[in-house]
Structure formats: C-alpha cells, structure tokens
Amino acid sequence: MPQLITKLGDLQWEQITVAEALEQFIKKQKLKNLAPDTICYYTENLTRFIAFIGDKMVYEIKISDIDNYVTSLYEKELKPVTINTKLRAIRAFLYFCMENNYTQSFKVYTVKQNEEIPDTYTNKELLRLLKKPKTNSWTELRTWAFINFALGTGCRLASILEVKVGDLDFDNKLITIRHAKGRKQLLLPMSDSLAEAMRFYLKFWNAEEQDILICNSQKQKLARTTIEQDVRKYNISRGVMRTSIHSFRHSYARNYIKAGGDVTKLQRLLGHSTIQVTMKYIKLYGNDLSNGYESLNPLTNIINKRIE
C-alpha cells in the first residue's frame, strides 16, 4: 500500500510519482473506451509536461510548475489556442489526481485568447485544388479525391481516414461517417459534385466495399502525417501556399453560411454537440452577412418604397 504523507495540518495524500499517476490516468481513459486519438492526445501532452517538471511526487506539483510550463510554451511562440489545448490535458490529469487523493485541490486555468477568424481557402485557391489531375500519379489522384471529400462534407481528418468505399451510397446520395468525434455516427448528404468526384477516383483502382476510401497502394489506412504531407506538396505544386487540412472544414462552414445555409443544419452536418460551437461561424464570418444586405434591409426598402 502507498505510504501516506501529511501536509498542511491534517490533510493527507498518497505518495505516488507523477509517472505512476500518469500510467493510472491513461489506463482509466482506456477503460472509458475513449478514442485512440484522444488517448494519444493525453499521452503526448502529459509526457511533455512531466518531462518539463521532472518525475516528482504528485503532491509536490504546484501552480508555479504550470505557470512555468506555460511561460516556456509562450517562449516557443505557441499561440494561446495551442497552449490551452495542452492545458486541458494537464487539467484533466491533475483533477484525476485530486479525486484520488494524490494531491491537494486547486484550479487549473486556461489562458485568455482572442477569438481568431479560422484560416480558410479562397474560392480561387479551391478551384486550383479541385481541378482534375492530368497525371497517372496515384498520390496526386488520392490527394485530389481527399480534398474533394473534405470540402464536400466538412468532415474532420480523423473521420475521413476511416471512411470505407461501402460507406458511400451513390443511389441515395448519402455518406455514413462511422467515426465522428465523440464516437458518434453521422449520415451526411452527398452532393452531385462529390459523387462525380468519387466515381472518377474509384475508376482508377479495384475498390471493394470493405476497402478504406482514402488509402495507400496496398489499400491500407493512411497515417495522418502522410496525408498532411501529401496535401502540403499537392497544394504548393498548384500554387496554393495555404496547406492546412482543417481549413477545408472551415471553408466548408464559411461557404455554407455565405450561401444562406441554416445554422441548425450546419450543426448537424459538422457533428457539433451544441449549437454554440456552430454559432461561432456566424460571429466569425459576420462580414459575410453584409453581402446583399442593402437590398434586403427593411429600413432601406421602406425608404425606397420597395415594399408597401
């Protein structure tokens, strides 16, 4: 049994190292059946934090350790949003330790951040990227298909890499997303343009229903880093210096809103758990609300006697 120590009067905590607590924490997350990407997120961020503070006893961790770590992240010129991503992992871990009586209770706060407008592709850039390849390069064709799928559905990278050929229902124009965030499944509409792109892509290989849609030449699932590198090379080769994969999702949302799309439908399409998350696109792309506003504005129409 772990030995108890006494700190601050009658308060007691078990003597357990940070590394030992991390092992327990990760085991607990796996028992919750969290997604592998989530387990990886916790493992990577907490391993870096422990390497920074040293493998001390959990009860020895102080707010100053977290402050010093945040300072080191700022010195690396990381953005507040990135720092907060790391802090959320640390907070979940330390709260687990507090619940198990490994340390005293204290609050772990995220840093303040300005709500930035997500990076999106311009329509001119997208037209360059969506132009059909003229080469026989499998990598180029696959990357082109991936970009079509990303822009045509707004799905996250992790979800796209899990899609199988059989998940495309061309007859009913539907796509089943079996690995959305939070282990949810989504049934998305498939536009005519996306269906055409996928049919074109599938003509070039002997695809079966159980095969991964965006796969390597051995029909195996691609690693995130592989598709990230492929998209970067593909974009630059077409004169597009913007290379973020997540920007396709932002571009999908932005263009959906500009076209007059309903926010509640957008919430379902993007798989957001709450409408508040989706509403940020309305706020962030507020400038787009001015498009055609003059002709629709009630005051202008009344003054100009466009309506009775």
C-alpha positions in Angstrom: 0.0 0.0 0.0 1.3 3.5 -0.8 2.5 5.3 2.3 0.6 8.4 3.4 2.2 11.7 4.0 0.9 14.7 6.0 0.9 18.2 4.6 -0.9 21.3 5.8 -2.1 20.0 9.0 -4.5 17.0 8.8 -4.6 16.8 5.0 -3.0 13.6 3.7 -2.0 12.4 0.2 -0.6 9.1 -1.0 3.0 9.1 -2.1 2.8 8.5 -5.8 5.1 9.8 -8.6 3.7 11.8 -11.5 4.8 9.0 -13.9 2.9 6.4 -11.8 -0.2 8.6 -11.7 0.0 9.1 -15.5 0.0 5.4 -16.0 -3.1 5.1 -13.9 -4.8 8.0 -15.7 -4.2 6.6 -19.2 -5.5 3.2 -18.0 -8.6 4.9 -16.7 -9.2 6.7 -20.0 -8.9 3.4 -21.9 -11.4 1.9 -19.6 -13.8 4.7 -20.6 -13.4 3.4 -24.1 -12.1 6.8 -25.4 -11.0 7.0 -29.0 -7.3 6.2 -29.7 -6.7 9.7 -30.9 -7.9 11.0 -27.5 -5.6 8.6 -25.7 -2.7 9.7 -27.9 -3.6 13.4 -27.1 -3.4 12.8 -23.4 -0.3 10.7 -23.6 1.7 13.1 -25.7 0.8 16.3 -23.9 1.2 14.9 -20.4 4.5 13.2 -21.2 5.9 16.5 -22.3 4.6 18.2 -19.2 6.2 15.6 -16.9 9.5 15.9 -18.8 9.4 19.6 -18.1 8.6 19.4 -14.3 10.6 16.2 -13.6 9.3 12.9 -12.2 8.4 14.2 -8.8 5.7 13.2 -6.4 2.2 14.3 -7.4 1.7 16.2 -4.2 4.7 18.3 -5.0 3.2 19.8 -8.1 2.4 23.5 -7.6 0.6 26.2 -9.6 4.1 27.6 -10.2 5.0 24.5 -12.2 2.1 25.0 -14.5 2.9 28.8 -14.8 6.5 28.0 -15.7 5.4 25.4 -18.3 3.0 28.0 -19.9 5.8 30.5 -19.9 8.1 28.0 -21.7 5.3 27.5 -24.3 5.0 31.2 -24.9 8.8 31.4 -25.4 8.3 28.8 -28.2 5.9 31.3 -29.7 2.9 28.9 -29.5 -0.5 30.5 -29.8 -2.9 30.7 -26.9 -5.3 28.3 -28.5 -2.4 25.7 -28.8 -1.4 26.3 -25.2 -4.9 25.9 -24.0 -5.1 22.5 -25.8 -2.2 21.4 -23.8 -3.5 22.8 -20.5 -6.8 21.0 -20.9 -4.9 17.7 -20.9 -2.9 18.8 -17.8 -6.1 19.9 -16.0 -7.9 16.6 -16.7 -4.9 14.7 -15.3 -4.5 16.8 -12.2 -8.2 16.7 -11.4 -7.9 12.9 -11.7 -5.1 13.0 -9.2 -7.1 15.3 -6.8 -10.1 12.9 -6.9 -7.8 10.0 -6.0 -6.3 11.9 -3.1 -2.8 12.2 -4.6 -2.6 16.0 -4.1 -4.4 19.0 -2.7 -7.2 20.6 -4.7 -6.5 23.7 -6.8 -7.8 25.2 -10.0 -6.1 24.9 -13.3 -7.0 27.8 -15.6 -6.5 28.2 -19.3 -5.0 31.4 -20.7 -7.1 34.1 -22.3 -7.3 34.0 -26.0 -8.8 36.2 -28.7 -11.3 34.5 -30.9 -9.5 34.4 -34.2 -11.1 34.0 -37.6 -10.2 30.5 -38.8 -8.0 30.3 -41.8 -10.0 29.5 -44.9 -9.1 28.9 -48.6 -10.2 31.5 -51.1 -12.5 30.3 -53.9 -9.7 30.9 -56.4 -7.4 28.6 -54.4 -10.1 26.0 -54.1 -10.7 26.0 -57.9 -7.0 25.3 -58.4 -7.0 22.4 -56.0 -10.2 20.9 -57.3 -9.1 20.8 -60.9 -8.8 17.1 -62.0 -5.3 15.7 -62.2 -3.9 15.1 -65.6 -1.1 12.7 -64.5 -1.2 9.0 -63.6 0.2 9.7 -60.1 -1.7 7.7 -57.5 -0.7 10.1 -54.8 -1.9 13.1 -56.7 -5.2 11.5 -57.6 -5.7 10.3 -54.0 -4.9 13.8 -52.6 -7.3 15.4 -55.1 -10.1 12.9 -54.0 -9.3 13.7 -50.4 -9.7 17.4 -50.9 -12.9 16.9 -52.7 -14.2 14.8 -49.9 -13.0 17.2 -47.2 -14.6 20.3 -48.9 -17.7 18.3 -49.9 -18.5 17.1 -46.4 -16.7 19.4 -43.9 -15.5 16.3 -42.0 -12.5 16.2 -39.8 -9.3 14.5 -41.0 -9.6 11.6 -38.5 -13.2 10.8 -39.7 -12.2 10.9 -43.4 -9.4 8.5 -42.9 -11.8 5.9 -41.5 -14.4 6.1 -44.4 -14.8 2.9 -46.4 -15.9 2.6 -50.0 -19.1 0.9 -48.8 -20.0 4.0 -46.8 -20.8 5.8 -50.0 -24.4 5.3 -51.0 -24.5 6.6 -54.5 -28.1 5.5 -55.1 -29.5 7.5 -52.2 -26.7 10.2 -52.2 -25.7 9.6 -48.6 -22.4 9.1 -46.8 -22.1 7.2 -43.5 -19.4 8.7 -41.2 -18.8 5.9 -38.6 -16.0 7.6 -36.7 -17.1 11.2 -36.0 -15.8 13.0 -32.9 -17.2 11.6 -29.6 -17.7 8.2 -31.2 -20.8 9.4 -33.0 -22.0 8.3 -36.4 -23.2 10.8 -39.0 -25.4 10.3 -42.1 -24.4 13.1 -44.5 -25.9 14.0 -47.8 -23.6 13.5 -50.8 -23.8 16.3 -53.4 -23.8 15.6 -57.1 -20.3 17.2 -57.5 -18.9 15.0 -54.7 -20.5 11.9 -56.1 -19.0 12.6 -59.5 -15.5 13.2 -58.0 -15.7 9.9 -56.0 -16.8 7.9 -59.1 -13.9 9.4 -61.1 -11.5 8.4 -58.3 -12.8 4.9 -57.8 -12.4 4.1 -61.6 -8.7 4.1 -61.1 -8.5 1.1 -58.7 -10.2 -2.1 -58.0 -12.1 -0.9 -54.9 -14.2 -3.2 -52.8 -16.8 -2.1 -50.2 -14.7 -3.0 -47.2 -11.7 -1.1 -48.5 -10.6 2.2 -47.0 -11.6 5.0 -49.3 -8.5 7.2 -49.0 -5.9 4.5 -48.8 -2.3 3.7 -49.8 -1.5 1.4 -52.8 -1.9 -1.7 -50.5 -5.5 -0.5 -49.6 -4.3 0.3 -46.1 -5.3 3.2 -43.9 -3.1 6.3 -44.3 -1.3 7.9 -41.3 -2.3 11.5 -40.5 1.2 12.6 -41.3 1.2 11.0 -44.7 -2.0 12.8 -45.9 -0.8 16.1 -44.3 2.5 15.9 -46.2 0.7 14.9 -49.4 -1.7 17.9 -49.2 1.1 20.2 -48.5 3.0 19.1 -51.6 -0.1 19.0 -53.7 -1.2 22.5 -52.7 2.2 24.0 -53.3 2.5 22.3 -56.7 -0.7 24.1 -57.7 0.4 27.5 -56.5 -1.5 27.4 -53.2 0.7 28.2 -50.2 -2.1 27.6 -47.7 -1.8 23.9 -46.7 -3.9 23.4 -43.6 -6.3 20.4 -43.8 -8.6 21.7 -41.1 -9.1 24.8 -43.2 -11.1 22.8 -45.6 -13.6 22.3 -42.8 -13.6 26.0 -42.0 -14.0 26.7 -45.7 -17.0 24.4 -45.9 -18.7 26.2 -43.0 -17.9 29.6 -44.3 -19.2 29.0 -47.8 -22.3 27.2 -46.4 -23.1 30.3 -44.4 -22.4 32.6 -47.3 -24.9 30.6 -49.4 -27.6 31.2 -46.9 -27.4 27.9 -45.1 -29.3 27.3 -41.9 -27.1 27.2 -38.7 -29.0 24.3 -37.1 -28.5 22.2 -40.2 -24.8 23.2 -40.2 -24.6 22.0 -36.6 -25.8 18.5 -37.7 -23.6 18.5 -40.8 -20.4 19.3 -38.8 -21.4 17.0 -36.0 -21.2 19.7 -33.3 -22.6 18.6 -29.9 -24.0 22.1 -29.2 -25.3 24.9 -31.3 -23.0 27.3 -29.5 -20.0 25.8 -31.2 -21.6 26.2 -34.6 -22.7 29.8 -33.9 -19.0 30.9 -33.8 -19.0 30.7 -37.6 -21.9 33.2 -37.7 -20.0 35.5 -35.5 -16.6 35.0 -37.1 -17.8 35.4 -40.6 -20.0 38.4 -39.7 -18.6 40.4 -42.6 -20.2 38.0 -45.0 -23.6 39.0 -43.6 -23.2 42.3 -45.4 -23.4 40.6 -48.8 -26.7 41.7 -50.3 -27.7 43.3 -47.1 -28.6 46.7 -48.6 -31.2 45.1 -50.9 -32.7 43.1 -48.0 -32.6 45.8 -45.3 -36.1 46.7 -44.1 -35.2 50.4 -43.5 -33.7 50.8 -46.9 -36.7 49.1 -48.6 -39.2 51.2 -46.8 -37.4 54.5 -47.5 -37.1 53.5 -51.2 -40.7 52.3 -51.2 -39.7 48.8 -52.3 -42.3 47.4 -50.0 -45.8 48.7 -49.2 
